[in-house]
Amino acid sequence: MFKGILPKYFASEWSFAQFRINDAKPKCSFLPDSNKLVVVSEDFKYYEISFDIKTGGECIVENSKTLNILQ
């Protein structure tokens, strides 16, 4: 949509750190005062992920589970 207006930087797929899941609409949040984030997918999978704040790169899954919303 803005490809011709914004600088090329905004069209780049470069990122500091990456974590990929096969879900169309995951929800994520950074944990306060931490280099961790929490991701919850539409199929109720929970991931706690950390990343190196100095070098970036691939994220490390520290905890993952399927949430049981019926309990």
N, C-alpha and C positions, 0 to 999 in steps of 0.2 A: 504494500500500500504506500509506504513512504520511501521506497527504494530509490527513487530519483531525487528525493529531497534531502534525506539525511546522509551524513558521511558514511563511507563504506564500513567503518568500525561497527555501526549499529546493525549491519547485515551479517556480520561475522558470527560463526558458531563457536568461536574460541571461548573458553571459560577457565576460571582459576582451578576449580575442582569439579569432578563429574561423578554422578551416580545415576544409573539408568535402571528403570523398571518398565515392564510391559503393561502400562496402565495409562489410559487416556487422560485421567484427571486426578493425579495424586495431590494430596494436600501436605504441605511441609511447613516447618517452623524451626527457626534457630533456637537453641537452648540459651538462656541468658548467661553471659560471662563464660562462654565455652566455645570450643571449635567443633561442636556437635550440632546435628540437626535431627529432627524426627520427621519421618515420612509415613503417612497412612494412605493406603491405596483404596480404590473403590471396592475391592474384594476383601477389605478389612485386614490386610497384611500391614504389620507395624515394623518399621525399621528405625533403629537408632544408629546414626552414621557419624563417623568422625573424619576429619581431614586435617592435613598438615597446614597450619596457618603460615608457615614460612615458604613452603615449596609448592603447595597445591597438589595437582595430580589426581590420581584415583582416590576415591573415598573408601573407607574401611567400615564394613558392617560390624558393629559391636554387639548388636542384639537384634533379633528378628523373631516374630511370632505371628500367628494368625489370631486376631482378636475374636472372642466369642461374645457377641453383643446380646445374647439371650440370657446371660447370667446376671 
